[in-house]
Structure formats: structure tokens, C-alpha cells
Amino acid sequence: MEQVMEIREKLLTRIKNIRKNVIKIDPEQNIKQEKMLSEFRTEIMTILLRIVDGSEPNVEKLKEISQDLLRLKLSVSNEVMRLLMLPRAGKTGKQPTGGGDCTECDLLAEISYKVENIIACADQDQPIEDIDLPTDQQGISRPDKAGTRSNGDKPEPGTFCMEPNMYAMELITCNDDIDTEIKNLYNKLVIENDDETRQGNMENLDFYKSIRNRIDEVITKLMALNDASRLKKMVERSLGQI
């Protein structure tokens, strides 16, 4: 609760300073600081009210608070991406950019593996008793999957599974990785003068934005569910289209 209160105080201070012109803003930039900060403040107040509602602490209440915090994280992430996509002016000069590697390939492979793993796990109905017990501090694996490896020495999708209520969190990590790549592409666009290279970066940017939006839609749907079977059905129906 202290951390949530700290966030609230920082939001209130920022909003107050903007309204008093202590912090100067440029309306033409379309950042909408005060509007978005006020929305975040409302979400924070909702979380605080849930924490101090007077009811006895229990597992369900903790789950609801956790869901609210995840929704706040999504809102902040989406706002960060909106700000990153705003046009910036006055950037000149040439800086060296990396080339010749395939970090984008690695990113896509990692996201693809995580998505395939969630789908494979959602397709399994084996109870927890069916798995092997770990030995020598090795990870838990299912008998029919243990030892099977795919490209890059990764376990086959479905070998290591999280609980269904963690599907959304795993997808959030995917979007965090995409956000990092989008930020990198944006920084390249700011300093790139070659039209052909800029066009390629713009196409990559649109591609990652599309993937991110589709994953975000699935996360939103998963966040509204609690039942394990419904979470699995939602994954099988929605995630396979990404």
C-alpha cells in the first residue's frame, strides 16, 4: 500500500506542477500529460479503495488487487508506446547505427516460442500429478516431453508450463520485449537520413505495432477471466491467430 500511495503522491505533484505552470508543456506536441496523468490517478485511487475497503484479506481480494495492478501496468505501457510514436522535430546529425546482426530475428523467435508454449500448455489437460518430480535441482517436465529439444536448444513447447492465470503475465513480457524493439526502431528513425533504410525501419515499426496490438487484445481478454478452463479456451481461440 505504501508503494501505491507513493505513486499517487507523485502523480498529484506532477499534475499540480503542470497546472501551476511550474512544468512547462507544449500543447502542439499532443502529449496530453495532464489528461493521462489524471486517468492514472483514477486507476490508482481504485486500487487504494480496494485495499482499504474494510473487508477481510483473502485470496480472492489479493487476486483482484493483482489484476488491477496488471491493468495499470498495461495502461502505462500503452501510454509509453503512444509517446514514443509521437513525431519529434529538430533532430539532426548522424550517429553510427548497428548493422549486420539479427537481433530482430532473435526477438521474433523468442516471442514465437513463448506464444507456442502458452498454446501448447493450454492444450494439455494432464493434472499436476502426472509430471515427474525434479531431481538434482532440475526443472519439472512432463514424461512424454522430457529431453525433447527444438531449435536453439529450447524445450519443445508445452514442456514447461505456467498456471493458466499466468498466461497474461507471460504475454506482458512479450509486449515488454516488443516495446524495447519499437523504441530502438524509433531511435533509428530519428537519426536515419537514407530514405530506403528509413522505409525499411518504418515497415518494421508497423509490423511490431501490429503484433503488439494483437497480443494486447488477448491480454485484455485474459485479464477478465479467472477460471482455468476458460483461460485455456481463450488462449486456443485467440492466441493462435497471432
Secondary structure, 3 states (H helix, E strand, C coil): CHHHHHHHHHHHHHHHHHHCCCCCCCHHHCCCHHHHHHHHHHHHHHHHHHHCCCCCCCHHHHHHHHHHHHHHHHHHHHHHHHHHCCCCCCCCCCCCCCCCCCHHHHHHHHHHHHHHHHHHHHCCCCCHHHCCCCCCCCCCCCCCCCCCECHHHCECCCCCCCCHHHHHHHHHHHHHHHHHHHHHHHHHHHHCCCHHHHHHHHHHHHHHHHHHHHHHHHHHHHHCCCCHHHHHHHHHHHHHHC
